[in-house]
Structures are given as C-alpha cells and as structure tokens.
C-alpha cells in the first residue's frame, strides 16, 4: 500500500517528475509512526530488484480483460487509497495532505485492516471483528456501486480503489484466510506494532521470481472483479447489485 520508507526508496516515474526526491523522503520519514500497510506501492527491495506492489497486481489482473488498455489508469486510481488525488499534476500540498490522511483511523477500511483506537497503549481492537469486516467489505461495495452509477469514463477511479482493498485482503500482513479462502481474522497495528515499514509478508515474489500464493490469489480475484464488473455493468441495477453480493460471498466471506 504506502511505499516502504526504508532505503532504497524508488518513486514511480510520475512521482519522480513532480516531487523532489529528498523532500518526499523527508516527509515520509517524518510521518513514519503511523499504521503500516501491505502490498506496498511500486518499490524495489532486495537482491532480486523486482517491482512489488499493487501496480504489479493490477497490471497482471487487467491483462486480457476489457480494462487492459486502461491498466495504467487503474494503477493510478488504486494509489488514491494511500495518496488521494495522485496524478501527474500532484503538488507538494497534495502530497502533504495525502500522507497525513493516510494515517487517519478512518482509512483502515480502505486497506482491509481493523479499526483501532489510535492509542499505542491499547492492545485490543475496540470493535467486533464482524463490524470491522463489514466496514471493509462495505467500502469495496460502495466503490463498485459508484463505478456502476457513474459515467463509464470515470469508472476506473472507484474500480482502482476497490481493487486496492480487495488485494490487501489477500496480504498475510492484513488478513488471515482459511484453507478455503474465507476470512478468519483481520489485523490492526497500533503504532506499527508487529508490522514494520518493510514487511516480508508484503513481498509478492518468491526467490524463484514467481508470485507467492497469496499474491496469485489476489490477481485471480482482481481479474474476476474486472471481468465480472464489465459484464454486470450491462445489466440493470438490481442485477448489478446481485453480482456485487455474489462476488463478496465468493472472495470476501467471513468465516463464521
């Protein structure tokens, strides 16, 4: 989700063109006490120099779908969960607001994490798991409905954000799933406890260069979302909503 803040730090091409490298690094290190995120956006780490992150998952998922030609627009859109308003013209004030906003408790549902108190001394989530799950799933549902109800040319924004949250539900740093894929637990991180800026559970590729199982599952779910949405968008509202609920039951069901 949010780019890891350890060295080496590699910004995307868009980010390098618009914001001074040293300034962005300074801002990120200055805010490093907030909650950590997974499947980090666009970075290189370790000897393999592989690009990891949501962008990689989105591009793989979009290949062969009706959204293949708009894959990069989806990649930009999914970053909005971390960096609201991300884009080629993003200025310094936008970066600052985005970085600060990313640490707000209300943002946790965008990353399929549990709500937490915000007080490091508290070591227990203060809402039932079912409530946190419902909020995270509700966020994905609302983005899919926004994509459907809005103009087709604007659908990549909410679709990208929905993909981001869906993919985070497959990160083992965020969610534990049963063998059948149902959601057993969701993580929460007061003051980053247990989840550092670079977490091995976030790495998408194995030493052999293949996608790890959880990352491969995220690609399958993401591709099904794009394919299913493209078909369901041609239906009436009731049928579309039924597709949304069937998708949630298939890929985001809570293990009760």
N, C-alpha and C positions, 0 to 999 in steps of 0.2 A: 504494500500500500504506500505509505510515505517512504521516499528514498532513504536508504540507510545513511547514517551520518558519519560513519567511520571512514577513514581513508582506505582505499582510493575512492573518491566520490566522482562519479561521472554523470553529468547532466545530459538530458536529451538534446538533440540538435536545436529544437525550438527554444529550450531553456538557455542554452549557451549563447544564442543570438541576442536575447533580450535582457538578461540579467547578469551583472558581473559575477564571475565565479566566486571570488573571495568574499563578496558581500553575502551571497546566498549561503555559503558555508558558515559564515559568522552568525547569520540569523538562525540557521538550523541548530548549530551547537548551543546557541543561547537559549533555545527552547527545548532542549533535549530532555527535560524532566517529565514530559507528558506521556500519555499512554502509547505503547508501541503498536505497530501494525504489521501485517504479514503480506506475503507475495509482493515484496517491495517493487516500486516502480522503477524500471529502467536503470539498472546498475550492473557493474561488473565486479566480481569478487573472486578471489582465489586463483589457483593456477590455471583453471580451465578457461578463464576470460569469456564465459558465456553470459549473454544478456538474460537476466531473470526478470520476472515481474508480470504484472497484469498485461502489459503491452504484448508480451510474447504469447500469453494465453489467448488474448483477444485475436491476434493475427492468425494463430493456428485454428481457432474456432471458426473464424469468418471464412476461411478458405473453402471454396466450393459451395458457399451459401449465397443467397441473393444480396448479402451485405459485403461480399468480397471486395467490391470496388470502393466501399466506404469503410474499410477496415481501419484506416488511419484516423478517420473522424471518430470512430468508436473508441480508439485508443485515447485520443484527446479527451473524449467525453468521460471515460472511466476515471481519468485523473481528477475529475471535479470532486470526487468523494474525498480526496486529500487536499486538492488545490482548487477551490471554487473559482470559476471563471478562467481556468487555464487556457492559454491560447497564444498565438504569435504576438499579440499586442499587449500581453500582460505586463503591467508596470510594477514598480517597487512597492507602491501602496497595496496593490492587489496581492502581491506575494506575502507581504506582512500580514494582511488580514486573513489570507488563506492559511498561513502557518499557525496563526493564533486560533483560528476557528477549528482547525484540525484537532485541537486538544480539548475541545468542549465535550462534556459528558454526552450531550445530545447526539454527537456524531457517532457514537459507538454502534448504533444500529446499522449505519452505512457500511460497517466493516464486520458485521455479524459477530459482534462482541457483546458481552453482558454489560448492562448499565452498572456503574459502580459509584460509590459515594463521593469520590474525589478526595477523600481524606486518607492519606497513607496509613494512618493508624488503624483504619478499619480493614479487616482482612476477610470479610464475608460480603458477598453481594447482598444488596438490600431489597431486591425484588425476587419473586419466584422465577425459576428458570422458564416456566411457561410464559410469563409476562415478557421476559427478555426475548425469547424466541418469537413470540407473536409480534413484537415491535420490529425485529429484524426482518421477518417474513413480510410484515405489513409494509415496510419500506420498499422491498422488491415489488410487491403487488402494486403499490401506488405508482412506482416508476413505469411499470408495464402498462398500467391503465393510462398514465399521462402520455405515453408514446402512442397508444391507440387513439386517444381522443384528440390529440393534436394533429397538425398538418404533417404529411409524410416527410416533408423536407426537414422537419425539426425532430424526427423520431430518434435519431442517433443519440441525442443528449440523454434522455431518460433510459434508453436501452443500454448505453455505455455504463451509466451508474448502476443499473440493475445487474449487469454483468460483473461489475466490481464486487458488489456484495455477495452475489452467488459464488464467485470464485473464492472469496475469503471464507465461505462456509466449508470449503474443502481444505483450507490450510490447517495443518495439525497444530499450529500455534493458536488457532482461533476456535476450532470445533473438533470434538471427538465424535466419530461416527461408529456405528455398529458394523459388523461384517456385511450386513445387507444394505448399508448406506444410510440408515436412519440416524438422526442427530441425537446423541446421547448427552453431551454436555457442551456448554459454550464457555469460553474463557473470559476472565476480566483481569485487568492489570493495574491495580493501584500503584502509582509512581513507578511503573515499568517493572514491578516485581515479577521475576520469572521469565521476562521476555525482553531481551536486550535490543539495541538498535540494529544489530545484525544477528539474526537467529538462524541456526542451521535448519530449523524446521521450515523456513521460508524458501530455501533453495529448491528450485524446480527441477534441476537436472541431476542425474546420478553421475558418478565418476566416469561412466562409460558414455555420457552425453545424452542418455535417454531421459525422457520425462519420468519423474518419480510417479508412483501410482496415484497419489492424491492430485498431482498436477494433471495427469492424464484424465482422471475423472472430472476435474474442473473443465477441461477442454470439451469432453463429451457433453457435459451438462450445458456448457455455454453454446455449443453448436446446436444442441437441441432447442435451446431457448430461441436462437436466431431463426432456425428453420421453422419452429412451431409458431413463432410470432408472425413471420412472413405469411404463413398460410392463414393463421387465425385473424389477421388484420382484415382479410377479405370478408369476414363473417359479420353478423350483427352483434350488438353489444352483449347480449345475453350469452351468445355462443363464445364470444371472446373471453368473457369472464369465466365461463366453464373451462376453457383451455387454461387460463391462468391458474385456477384451482387445481386442475389435474397436474399441471407442471409442478406446483408446490408440493402436492402429495407425492409425486414421483421422486423429486430431488431434494426436498427440504423438510420432509416429515419428521416430527419429533418422536423419539422412541418413548412411548408411554408405558 
